[in-house]
């Protein structure tokens, strides 16, 4: 299928000449490279106006199912995402403290890598992670960390989480939460063929973003693109950040540094940008603390002595955040943002 044929399929959808089933059949033959370069949006899959549909039966169905302007009504439900990384160890009790917080918080849980120490073995998942955070396994959507790959192929991690962790060969996947599109990526780049421009994960990410053109997008992975902590900035994930920036994403969550950091919206080079992405480093799941000193200008909040959970309330056109500390700690961080 060439560009002209592709455009004809989309026009057919808009004008009501082509059924959605027929369009899916015809588009299934399009190579991934072509799809990722097209502006294939959900709005194109539904007519811009019911009046433009020539088929009377389809026009009648359109009027019943569309909003007053002819477009499908946008999702309005508010959803909650709870996040932290660097979590469980049989030699510490920080994960018990943060799991106790989860007991009282509703929502989907995003684990930001280094799920269980030291090596992500099946035994460590069973004995060190499962007794605490494991009781929330059914609502957890994980991302892998470097310690998870201390076991070859992160076999313990993928066996424990099963289908919720995505394809074991890649470890990246996406899902929708309320009005938001959520993307879990794998920053263990050497394990998945790289994270750079043109690498399989970056190509998949751009195609996924093109296929899910929501107003609000959030991504998470283990190694932070920006950090002034123990490990510093991770340049390997710059291309992933750029793809998200190009698509107008709002938030990136990471772990790896065992502390909390919140940044102002930035571009892929770390320049403050109103169109940029806000990063939260949330390596506060329970496995020790790394100290923080001399924050760079774009850091808006940080802490290096409290375990806790980042609670994100995801609204149709914006979000609220609250860092919920473990019992006995007073640090918190709250705020709000809007979608691009």
Order of alpha helices (4+ residues) and beta strands (2+ residues): alpha-alpha-alpha-alpha-alpha-beta-alpha-beta-beta-alpha-beta-beta-alpha-beta-alpha-beta-beta-beta-beta-beta-beta-beta
